[in-house]
Amino acid sequence: MIVLALVASGSTILSETHDEAHARFLTAAETVLTRIPPNATRLSYSYENWLFHYVQEDGIVYLCTADGEMGRRLPFAFLSEVQKKFTSTFDATLLEDPQPADFASFTSTLSSTLNRFNTQPQSDPVKAAQAELAGVKDIMTQNVEQILNRGERLDLLMNRTDQAANQSMAFRRRAVGLRRQMWYKNAKVAGMAVFCVVVSAQSCLH
């Protein structure tokens, strides 16, 4: 599954979309952008069970984050498709001095393309994109922690810890809410039972 995708000029993000559950990867992606070697056109960085893949051409970087089980062919086919859409949408003169505001309209295209590759991996357009990459081999993979300094690694770890804590807190809130609902329901049933007993007793007295 691809959870994040972006287009950048150097380290400046021009357009970006991501799954909110994996927002922490945006920080790592921003750092990866600042560490991309000028002569590397395709590269994958690994982090835990995830891979940051990117394609770089003419100063523009197309990057995505996907789980390791997805492999490399589909994410790079996705990046190739994004690159085609981006270069066909925007004039080359606009890319000479790119400003993020000029590319805001591309976010919806980025998001829909990501969704298609995630949900329809067997569709003809996706297969065609994969076929174009059939000859691409030996894509280098590095560990993302090798390009992060100690402080950045700690930030990424803390973001992951904060996310886990937030999820735990949300679970506890739901559990408390459910217990409260059950208590009210039980109290209501008990109240109705007491009311019926009282009514029955009064009926017997009469």
N, C-alpha and C positions, 0 to 999 in steps of 0.2 A: 504494500500500500504506500502510495506517495502522500506524505502529510504536509509537505511544504514545497513551494516553488517560487522562484523570483528571477527577475531580470535586473542586472546591475551594470552600471558603467564604472569600471574600476571597483571601488568599494562603496559607491553611491547606489542605493537601491532605487530603481525606477518604477518597478511594479512588483507586487508581492501578494501571495495568498497562502494561508496555512490553516490547518485543523487546530481549533482552539485548544484541544486536549494535548497538543504537542507544541504549544507556543514557545516552550523553553528552547527549542532548536533554532529559533530565529536568532538568538544571541550567538550561538555557535556559528550559524551561517554567516552572520555579519563579520565574525572574526576570520572565518575561512576566506572571505572576500579580500581581506587585507593581507593574506598570506599567499595568494595565488602567484606562482612564478610566471613571469612574462612570457616564457617560452612553452608553457604547458597548455595544450589545447583541450585535452580530456584527462580528467583525473577523478578518483574516488577517495574520499576520506572515510574511515570507519570510526564509529563510536558506539560502544556496546553492541547491540544487535542492529544498529542503523548504519546507513551509508549516505554520505553527502556526495552527490555526483555533480560535476559541472562540465560545461563546454564553454570555451572562450574563443572568440573570434573578433577581430577588429576592435578590441578594447571593450566589447560587450560580453558579459558573463551570464550564462543561463544555468541556474543551479536548482537542484531539487534534493529533498531528503526522503529516503524510502527505507522500509525495513529490509534487512539483509536477505530474507527469504524470497524477495522479489527478484533477486539477481541484479544484473547490470543491463541486460539487453533492453528490457522494457523501459526502465528509467531513462536510458540514453536515447531511446526512440522517442520518448516523451519530450526530452530536451530538444531533439532535432525538430520535432513538430512545432514546439514553442518558438524556436529560432526562425523557422520558416514564416510563421504567422507574424512574428514581430517585425522582421525585415520587410515583409510585404505590406505591413500596415503603416510603417513610418518611413518618411523620406530620409535619405542618407544625410541631407543637410541638417536635419533636426538632430542627428546623432553626433554632429560635430561639437555641439555644446549642449549635451542633454540635461534637462531639468526634470525632476520627478513629476512636477505638475503637468508637464506636457504628455505624460504617458499614463495618467490615471485611468484613462478609458480602457487600457489593456488588461486591467485587473480582472474584469469579467471574462475576457477571452482566456486568460491564464487559468482562472477557476474552472471554467467549463471544460477546458482541455484536460486538466488534472482529473476532474470527475469522470470524463469519458475513459481515460486510461485505467482508472481504478475500477470502474463498474462494467466496462465493456472491453476487456483485454483481447477478446476474440473477434472484434469488429474489423471490417476490411481496412478502414483507415489506420487502425493501430497495427494490424499485421503488415501493411504496406510500409509504415514507418520502421518497423522492426526489420523488414527485409532489406531496407537501405543500409542497415548497420551490420549486415551479415559478415562483411569483410573487415569490420573493425575489431582488432584483437589487441591483446596485451595492454589493456587499460590499467595504468598503475593504481595501486591502492595503498594509502598510508593511514596510520592511526591519527585521528584528529587531535588527540592529546599531545602528539609530537609537535604540533604547531601552536599549541596554546601555552602561555606561560602559567605559572603556578596560580596566580590570582584569577585568571580566566577559567582555569579548571575548577577552582573553588566556587566561582560564580555559577558555573554550569551545574555543579553538584548541588549547590544551595537552591538553584531554581528547581531542580528535580525533587529535592527534599521538600521545598515549599509546596510544590504541586501535590506530592503525596500527602502532606499534612492537610492541605485544603480539601482533597478528596476524602480523607479520613473524617474531617470536621463535617463535611456535607453528609457523609454516611451517618454520623452520630446524630446530626439534626433530624435526618429522616427517621432514624430509629426512635428518637424521643417523640417526634410527632406521631409516629405510628402507635407507640405505647399510650400516648395521651388520647388518641382517638379510640383505642380499645378500652381505656379506662372509662371514658365518657359513655361509650356504647354499653359497657357492662353496668355502669351506674344507672343508665336509663332503663335497662332491662330489670335491674333490681328494684328500681322505683316503681315500675309498672307492676311488678309482682306484689310489692307491698300494697299498692293501691287496690289491686284485685282482691287481696286477702281482707283488707279493711271493708271493702264493699260487700264481700261475701259474708263477713261477720255481722255487718249491720243488717243484711237481708235475713240472716238466721234469727236475729233478735226480734225482728218484726214478724 
